[in-house]
Amino acid sequence: MELEQKRADFERSGYGVAAISFDRAPLLKNFAERKGIHYPLLSDADSKTIESFGILNTNVPKDHTTYGIPFPGTFVVDEKGVVQAKYFEDDHVDRYTVSSILVRTLGHHASGQSEIEAKHIKLRLSLSDAVVRAGNRLILSIDAELPGGMHVYAPGVEGGYIPVEWRMDETKEWFAHPMTPPGSRKLHLPAIGETVPVYEGKFRLIRDLTIGQLRGPARDLDILGTFRYQACDDRICYPPENVPLKWTMRLEPHDSQRAPVELQRK
């Protein structure tokens, strides 16, 4: 469903869309008609292609009715058939969202949520998916902007300097993956003869977030965190600041409608 909703975005970027599964053609045809799917659904009923790609789900016992399914994931392939990126998880209940792939691999913009005017810095919060489901892995981002002549210290700085830090609240409702820091520039401090990694002007921080296996009716889900930084100019380093962060998304249940019994794998 999500892939169909984002199909036009892939096509505008020059990519076609197709999906492969171990389901038989009649079941895929029924699914496509029920859900309004307009991209190719490819049947690999004996899982030969799935095995040749090295993505057979080995967590499923051979005597189970679902043996033959692949690990859930996505390949991004160029016009020469070369894999440019791949996104896979070890468990079928966790998977990257289509929107997160568009943001990370194809450079699409995440959806803006809010702007925060803090001391010496402006923050814009975005997320790849406004609607999520249990097990979805999506992208959160912070676009930061400093005025001219100001800098903040990048992660990895040494010597007692305070780097930017993106903390996430601990909860069973989601799991925050490590932050991906952008490249920094080296700033020489002649007064003390040191060179340190800093961010100036505009920079972006991103991190993946996996939604827990949540049940229940649709509801809003608030993702909370804190952005910590210390802004400095050529003369002074100002006191460290802690800025509360919040992203809000719509949590919806998975589609539980099954195919007709006569089409289901026995």
Stockholm file with secondary structure:
# STOCKHOLM 1.0

chainA/1-266         MELEQKRADFERSGYGVAAISFDRAPLLKNFAERKGIHYPLLSDADSKTIESFGILNTNVPKDHTTYGIPFPGTFVVDEKGVVQAKYFEDDHVDRYTVSSILVRTLGHHASGQSEIEAKHIKLRLSLSDAVVRAGNRLILSIDAELPGGMHVYAPGVEGGYIPVEWRMDETKEWFAHPMTPPGSRKLHLPAIGETVPVYEGKFRLIRDLTIGQLRGPARDLDILGTFRYQACDDRICYPPENVPLKWTMRLEPHDSQRAPVELQRK
#=GR chainA/1-266 SS CHHHHTHHHHHHTTCCCCEEESSCHHHHHHHHHHHTCCSCEEECTTCHHHHHTTCBCTTSCTTSTTTTCBCSEEEEECTTSCEEEEEECSSTTCEECHHHHHHHHHCCCCEEEEEEEETTEEEEEEESCSEECTTEEEEEEEEEECCTTCBEECTTCCSSCCBCEEEECCCSSEEEEEEECCCCEEEEETTTTEEEEEECSEEEEEEEEEECCCCSSCEEEEEEEEEEECCBCSSCBCCCEEEEEEEEEEECCCCCCCCCGGGSCC
#=GC SS_cons         CHHHHTHHHHHHTTCCCCEEESSCHHHHHHHHHHHTCCSCEEECTTCHHHHHTTCBCTTSCTTSTTTTCBCSEEEEECTTSCEEEEEECSSTTCEECHHHHHHHHHCCCCEEEEEEEETTEEEEEEESCSEECTTEEEEEEEEEECCTTCBEECTTCCSSCCBCEEEECCCSSEEEEEEECCCCEEEEETTTTEEEEEECSEEEEEEEEEECCCCSSCEEEEEEEEEEECCBCSSCBCCCEEEEEEEEEEECCCCCCCCCGGGSCC
//
